[in-house]
Amino acid sequence: MNKLRIKHRLAKDKLMLWGICLLAALTAVPLLAILGEVLLRGYDQLSWAYGSSSTTLTYKS
C-alpha cells in the first residue's frame, strides 16, 4: 500500500510540474510577442545618446 501511495504522489508531482511549465510557457508567449513587436517597430528610435549622455543638474543647493 505504501509503495502505491509513493507512485501516486510521484505521478501527481510530475503532472503538476508539467502543468506549471505549460502554463508558464503560455504566459511567456504573449509577453515575448509584445516585446518583439515593440523592438521591431521601435528599433530605429533607439539611440545610444539617451543612455550615455550626462544630464545637467537643475537643482543646486
C-alpha positions in Angstrom: 0.0 0.0 0.0 2.8 2.4 0.9 4.6 1.8 -2.4 1.3 2.6 -4.3 1.0 5.9 -2.4 4.5 6.8 -3.3 4.0 6.1 -7.0 0.7 8.1 -6.9 2.4 11.0 -5.3 5.3 10.9 -7.8 2.9 10.8 -10.7 0.9 13.7 -9.3 4.1 15.6 -8.8 5.2 15.0 -12.4 1.8 16.0 -13.7 1.8 19.2 -11.7 5.3 20.1 -12.8 4.4 19.7 -16.5 1.2 21.7 -15.9 3.1 24.6 -14.4 5.7 24.5 -17.2 2.9 24.6 -19.8 1.2 27.5 -18.1 4.5 29.4 -17.8 5.2 28.9 -21.5 1.7 30.0 -22.4 2.2 33.1 -20.3 5.6 33.9 -21.9 4.4 33.7 -25.5 2.3 36.9 -25.4 4.9 38.7 -23.4 7.6 37.8 -25.9 5.3 38.7 -28.8 4.7 42.2 -27.3 8.4 42.7 -26.6 9.2 41.6 -30.2 6.6 43.9 -31.7 7.9 46.9 -29.7 11.5 46.1 -30.7 10.7 45.6 -34.4 8.7 48.8 -34.7 10.8 51.0 -32.5 14.4 49.9 -33.0 15.1 52.9 -35.3 14.0 55.2 -32.5 16.6 53.9 -30.0 19.7 56.0 -29.5 22.8 55.4 -27.5 22.9 59.1 -26.7 19.9 58.7 -24.4 21.7 56.2 -22.1 25.2 57.7 -22.3 24.6 61.4 -22.2 25.2 63.3 -19.0 22.4 65.3 -17.5 22.6 68.8 -16.3 21.8 69.4 -12.7 18.9 71.8 -12.3 18.8 71.6 -8.5 21.7 73.4 -6.9 21.9 73.8 -3.2 
